[in-house]
């Protein structure tokens, strides 16, 4: 028996975050520090922690890394710059320009280590020629509110940038470049982690236009014009020939660690680490699955734990404060309607669900005793609801990012 389901689920989430901590895992993927000039660059919510891990292994290094406000870490040589996420700001633009200046004039004898994690799409910001930062901010905000999958959002971002879609590697050529990545995208395609600044990209401006049309995303004329002059670097381009990309941490590893921790107490059923879709739709599907499993359990049976990862989306129609994980939890609670055997957690492993400083939420049989759940879901106001219910999961900066973590615990009847 699991006497405290909420505590048990929180321990699983904490374990999933712990194994993705760069201080635990990055050093094994570093080569010996090269002789000659070494430059460390990077961007993402985990990038400062990654830089800290690099200096723990290599000693002080020259370089510049851009991370989210509040996510900086102490480094001796690598400069850590904080900027805005998920909508970029001038600090990100200025730091990206300085990073490009560091790469200018490198030779084939130089070595660049790039540290890329989720969040780099906003933090590494160099608007396409002809676009202002304000226009880029508006496009980014519209993408986030559209409900478009992350891969499609990043396709548009690449073609409206001077640094994404392989362009960072192109700026470093002819230096050797090793890019170490933490994946936060379903399927772990390196081309879409942080919009693939060191990875060649096969998408086209036509693909980006089709996505804008498909999701009815309003963009200024400057953005439409910029798509006619995309600098995205195709696979096989000579400027990528000295780049090697390595994903060293991914969602599957975190789900496996949580499963290992839980296995002595529950039967584990992993639904996959690449689930996408509208948060409330996925919640309803998983609630139905949990109900079906609960109906098969008898007193004394082992509990069943459903684990899943990926990246859900929210199509914003209301004016509330929410995020995909909290909205998943709220829709799940409504679909379960106080089911006495089911408890759940859904959190973003970076500690930030949507734009709120909240990782996610916990759900239990008593969740709907807090009034206003249906109204909160209609307004996309899940964070406000779970704050009233005292069921938020608040971690502060986790310094890593392997995307969503969801666990649904189905207990046998008493």
N, C-alpha and C positions, 0 to 999 in steps of 0.2 A: 504494500500500500504506500501511496505517496501522501504524507500527512499535510503538506503545504504546497499545493500545486503551483501557486504564483511564485513562490521562492524557487521551486524546482525549475520552472520555465526561465526565470531570470538567470539562474546559474547556467543554463544551456546557452543563452544569448551571450553572457559574459565569456564563456568558453570559446564561442565562435569568434568573438572579437579578439580574444587573447592570442589565438594561434595565428592571426593575421597581423600581429604587431611586428613591424619591420625590425625592431630590436631583437626579436626572437628568430627571424627567418631570413633576413636579407644577406647577412654575411656569407652564408654558404654559397651564394651565387656570384660573389665578387671574385674576379681574378686577382692575382697579385698586383699590387699597385704598379702601374707601368712606370718606366723611367721616362724622363723628359717631361714636357708640359702636360699636366692633367687638369681638366676643367670639369666641374660638376654643375649640372644645370637640372632643373626639374620644375614640375608644377603639379598641384593636386592637394587634396585634403590630407594625404599621408606623406606628402613629399618632404616636409620638414623633419618628420620622424625618420624617414628614409635617409635623409642627409645626416642626421645624428648617428644612425647606424653605420653609415659609410665612414664617418670620421672615427667612430669607435674602432673600426677595423683598419683603416688606412692612416689615421692621424689627420691633422689639419689639411684642408684642401682649399683651392681657390674655386669660387663659383658663386652661383646665385640660384635660389629656389623660391618659388612663389607658392604660398599656401593661403588658406582661408583665415580671416581674422579670428584670433584666439587659438590658432593651431601651431604657432611658432614653437620651435625647440632650440635649446642652446647649442650653437656650433662655434667652433674656434675660428675656422677660416671661411666656411661657406656662409654667404650672406643670406639671411632669411627675410623675405619681404611678405607682408600680409596684404591681401586684397579681398575684394568682395566676391561672394558666391551665394546664390546661383546666377545673379545678374552682375556682369562685370562692372568695374568702376575705373576711375582714372589711375588709381594706384596700380591696378593690374596692367593697364596700357603702358604706363611709364616703366614698370619693371620688365615687361616683355620687350620693350624697345632696348633697354639696357642689356638684356640677355642676348638679343640679336647682335648688339654691338660687341659683346664679348666673343661671339663666334666669328666675327668678321676678321678675315685675314689668317685663319688657322691654316696649318700646313699638314701634309701627310704624315709628319712625324708626331703630331699632337694627338691626344686622346681625350675624348669627351665621354663622360658618364651622364646619361639622362635618367632621371627618376620621375616616372610618370604614374599617376594614380587618378582615380575618379575625382572630378572637380576641375581638372585641368582645362576642360572645355571653356569654362568661364574665367578661370584665373590666368590662363595664357591667352592674352587678348591683344590682337593686332588687327583692327578692322580693315577690310579690303579697301583699296584705294578708292576714294570718292565717298566713303561712308564715314559719318561722324560716330563718336562714342555713343551719343544719345540715340542715334538710329540703331546701332548695334544692340544697345540695351533694350530698346523697344522690341526688336525682333526676338531677342532671347526670351524676354518676358512672354511674348505671344507664343513662342514655341512651348514654353513650360506650361502654359495654360491650355494648350490645344488638345492634350490627350495623345499626341503622337508618341510612338515608341522611341526609346532613347537612340536607337540606331538611326532612325529617320531624322530626329532632331540633330544628331551629330553630322549627318550628311549635309544638311543645310549649313551648319556652323562652319564646316570645312571650306565650303566654297565662298564664304563671306569673310575669309581670314587670310592673313599673310603668313601664318605660322603653322596652321593645322594641316592635316592631310599630307604628311611627309615634308612639309616646307621647313621645319626646324632642322631636320637632317640635311636638307639641301643647303641650308645656311652654314652648317658646320663642315660640309665637304670642302677639301679632301681629307679632313681629319678622320681617324677611326672613331666610331661612336657605338657604345653599348648602351642600349635602353633597357632598364629594369622596370617592370610594370607590375602593379597590383590591379587585377581585373575587377571591374564593377559592372561589366556588361554581360547580358545573357549570351552564352555561347563562347565567351572569352576570345572574341576576335580582336587582335591587337590593333587593327585599323580603327576601331571604335572606342578604345580606351582613351579617354581624354581627347577624343576626336583625332587620334592617331598622328600626333605631330612628328613622329619619327618613322611612320609607316606609309608606304606607297598606297595610293587609293584608286580603285577602279571606278568609283562613281563619277558621274558627269554633272555638269550644270543642268542638263535636262532632267536628271534625277531629282536634283534639288528643287527645280521649278515644279515638278509633278507633286512633290511632297507639300510644298506651299499651297498648291491648289487643292490637293486631296484633303488637307486639314483646315482649309479656309483661313490660312494664316496671313494677316495683313502685313505687308512690308512696304517700305518707301521705294520710290523710283530708283534711288541710288543703289538699293540692294538688287533690284532686278538688273540694273546696268552692270553691277559688279559681277553678276553671274556670267556675263559675257566675257569677263577677263579673269576667270578663275586661275589661281596659281597652283592648285592641287597637283602633287607630283605623282605620276602614274607608276605602278609597279614596274620594275625593270629599268627605271631611269638610272643613268650613270651616277647621279648624285646620291643614290641610295646604296651604291655598291659596297661602301665601307661601313654600313650600319648593320648591327645585329640586335634584334628585338627578342627579349626573354620575359615571359610572364612567370613570375616566381611565386605569386600568391593569388588564389582564386576562390570564388564562393564554394566550390565543391569541397575544398579542404576544410573550410569552417563547418559546413554541414556534417562532414565525416567526424570532426572532433566532437561536435555536439552529440552525434549519434553514439559515439564511443562512450561518452560520459553517461548517457541516459540508458544504455543497453542493459545494465544490471537490473533496472527497475521497470523497463517497458519494452514492448515489442516495437521495433522501429520500422516505419514505412516511409521511405524517402520518395517524394513526388518529383524531385528534380531541382536543379539549381538554375534553371533558365526560364522560369515561368514569367510570362508577360501578359498584359491585358489590363483592362479597366479594373481598378482595385475592388470596387463593389461587386463586380461580376465574378471575379475570382473568389471573393469571400463567400458569395452565395453558393458557388460550386463546392468549395471546401466545407462549408457548413453542412451541405447535403451529404457529403461523404462522411463527415463526422457523425451525423445522425444515424446513417446506415450502419456504421461500425458499432456505435453504441447499442443499437438494437440487437446485435449479435452477441454481446458480452453477457456473461452470467456472473453472479457473485463469486469472488475468488479468482476470476480470470486475471491475467496480466493486463495492465493498462496498455493502450496503443498510442504511439506518438507519431504524428504526421509532421515531417520536416520538409520545408521547401525554401527555395531562394529564387533570385531573379530580380526583375525590376518592373513593378506595377506603375500604372499611370493614373492620373485623375484629370478628367475633363472638367474644368472649373466652370460652374454655372452660378455659383453663389458667392457671397462676400465674406465667408468665414475664414478661419485660420485652420488649415489642415495640411495633410501630407498623405502620400500613398499608403503608408503603414497604418497610420491612425484611421484613415478612411476604411481600409481593409478591416480593421478591428471593429469599427462601429457597424459596418454592414454585416460582419460576421455575428456580432452580438444580436442584431435585429433578426437575422435569419435563424439563429439558435433559440431565440425567445426564452432565455433563461433555462436552457437545458441543464439538468442537474449534474450531468456526467462530463461536461466539456469545459475545458479551460484553454486559453490560447495567449500567445504573445506574437507581436509583429513589430520589428524595429529595423531601422537602417543602421548598419554596422558603423557608419561614420558618426553616429550620434545626432544627426540632423535629418529630420523627416520633413520634406518640403523645405520651407524657409524658416521653420521654427527650431529653436534650440531644444528640441525634444526628439529622442530617438524613436519613440513609438508608444505602444500601450499594451496593457494586459486586459484580458477578457475573462470573466467567470460567470457562474450562474446568477450572481447578484448585480451584474453590470447594469441591467435595465431598471434597477430600483432607483437609479438616478434619472429624473424625468428629462424629456426633451431629446431623446436619441433620434427619432425619425426626423424631427425638425432640424437637428444639427447635421444629419446626413444630407438633407435637401440643400442646406446652405454651404456644404463643404466645410463644416465647422467642427471637425472631429477633435482637434486638439482642445478646443474650449470645452467640449463635452467631457473628455477624459480628465481634464483639469478639475472639473466639478466632481467627477466620480473618484478623484484621488487615485487614478489608475494609470497615470503617465509613467513612462520609463525615461528618466533623465540621466544621462551619463556624463555630460560635458564632452569636450573633444576626446574622441577615442584614438585619434592619430593613425587611423587606418580606414579602409573603405573597400569591402567586398560585397557591398550592396545589401539587399533586403534579407532578413532572416525571419522566417515564420515557423512556429511550432504550435501544433494543436494537440492537446493531451485529452484522450478519451478514457475515462475511468470506468471500471465495472460498476454495476449498481451495488448498493450496500445491502 
